């Protein structure tokens, strides 16, 4: 009996939902999506300890404003554009953490609005709305609740896909519009590449689709070649400009190593760790893959469904990129959620599909908010951050972060004890030969500079470089005393101070 009541209730919800969006969605959708974005991400607002990556990006943005350059004064393999983006957020001073988080909200909102518009080409309004809502929720399930790079670069990628969908795929435009529209779309891909290079998979898929479109529109070989030159040029121009800049100032080799070579020098996680992470990614993505299966059937059976075929290409390009890059971290799945969310929209055409989507949204919200809560229990919040700063009482004391929140570098305690400030370059076993420096010698040189504070975590994790950890803790036992501990539910964050 309880199942019947539950099913009836869900059917009533889906009926109201469908009626509302048939009548009011044109004006209500943008506002509702903004409110939905804020509600789902609000627990992170003002928290400096959301994720180690975005903490480092914010620190790097601040260093850029100070005149330091990526790959020279501070090393990382992320594109310059990402640090320039965070340099803008850093301009907000004491509100810089909230600034990047609100910037992420606006990026998610813009992406969701585009997804809604694109989903309308293959689904009813209510289904399109649910797909946009799912995208927002699923980001929180995979570490995208803050300012991870896919949160920002998915907006220009979605914009590029929307340009081609609405100007090339759907209308029967003259072939001459291909070059201009394709160039605009590939320029957006080029901007996204300067946030993270994994966009290349979607960029290549989009480029191949443009070439095919050019061919079926009867353009000559020379015309297609000219089209390709424009499209490729637009996509690579931002990256080429950055490379030329580094070459001109005499650091071209450093740029090439950081942006191209180093990623191929990384080691590999243990098979057990890799399998565990892949299974975690698959469990989170699986509910959206159900929608992909149904949508694929709908697309294949529907005659001349050009929009569906194009969106399917985007899905397989994004998912292919995730598979090729591997299951290093759970947030590597984030780029796939935008196209996968769109592919869930056609489920609204079926009674069971409507119930499935409503349940998916409700369960997804509960699971994601629970995850955000557990994340704060593990890594802390604004109160934890302030307690860490209060423990580091000497304002002139330098800090070295072996393992812990890099946001502590974005304080007066930073004094450049290393040009490799990202903690993972010291403590991750897979990075031993991939960063252009020997962490064993580097950590010994750091000790010679006698940093007053050292930040670490206990216990060691499975992928840790145990040789470096041994060197570190020998020095800590000899010359440092523990002054602060934050007890997470899995690991403890510890701060040590020089004894003398």
HUDAKA-V286365 format. One record per pair of residues at least 4 apart in sequence whose C-alpha atoms are under 6 Angstrom apart, sorted by the first residue. I is the first residue (numbers start at 1). GAP is how many residues later the second one is. Records with the same first field share a line. If there is no record, write none. Layout:
BEGIN
I: GAP ; GAP
END
This chain:
BEGIN
3: 4
18: 108
20: 4
21: 4 ; 105
24: 4
25: 4
28: 4
29: 4
32: 4
34: 75
38: 4
41: 104
46: 51 ; 52
47: 334 ; 335
49: 332
52: 353
54: 93 ; 94
55: 351 ; 352
56: 4 ; 350
57: 26
58: 28
59: 351
60: 23
61: 22 ; 25 ; 26
62: 25 ; 28
63: 5
64: 4 ; 5
68: 5
69: 4
70: 4 ; 5
71: 4
73: 346
74: 345 ; 346
75: 345
77: 181 ; 182
79: 115 ; 116
81: 113 ; 114
82: 113
83: 4
89: 7 ; 10 ; 11
90: 6
92: 4
101: 45
104: 43
107: 45
111: 44
112: 20
115: 4 ; 17
116: 12 ; 13 ; 16
119: 4 ; 9 ; 223
120: 8
123: 4 ; 222 ; 223
127: 218 ; 221
128: 217
131: 210 ; 211 ; 213 ; 214
134: 4
135: 202 ; 203 ; 206
139: 5 ; 6
140: 4 ; 5 ; 228
141: 227
142: 188 ; 189
143: 188
144: 4
150: 4 ; 185
153: 39
154: 4
156: 32
157: 32
160: 25 ; 28
163: 4
164: 4
165: 4
166: 4
175: 42
178: 4
179: 4 ; 48
183: 48
186: 45 ; 48 ; 49
187: 47 ; 48
189: 46
190: 45 ; 46
193: 4 ; 6
200: 4
201: 116 ; 120
202: 115 ; 116
214: 5
215: 4
219: 4
228: 4
229: 4
233: 4
236: 4
246: 5 ; 6
247: 4 ; 5
255: 4
256: 4
257: 4 ; 5
258: 4
262: 172
265: 169
266: 164 ; 165 ; 168
267: 163
268: 162
269: 5
271: 4
277: 50
278: 49
281: 49
282: 4
288: 52
291: 4 ; 52 ; 53
292: 4 ; 51
295: 48 ; 51
298: 4
299: 9
315: 24
316: 4
318: 18
319: 17
322: 11
337: 4
347: 6
348: 5 ; 6
356: 4
359: 4
360: 4
364: 4
371: 4
376: 4 ; 5
377: 111
378: 110 ; 111
380: 4
397: 16 ; 55
398: 15 ; 16 ; 17 ; 53 ; 54
399: 14 ; 52 ; 54 ; 55
400: 54
401: 53 ; 54
402: 21 ; 53 ; 54
403: 20 ; 53 ; 54
404: 52
409: 5
417: 29
424: 4
425: 6
426: 13
427: 37 ; 38
428: 36 ; 37
429: 34 ; 35 ; 36
439: 4
452: 45 ; 46
453: 43 ; 44
454: 41 ; 42
455: 39 ; 40
456: 38
457: 35 ; 36 ; 37
458: 33 ; 34
473: 4
475: 4
476: 4
479: 20
480: 16 ; 17 ; 18 ; 19
481: 15 ; 16
482: 13 ; 14
483: 12 ; 13
484: 10 ; 11
485: 8 ; 9
486: 6 ; 7
487: 5
488: 4
END
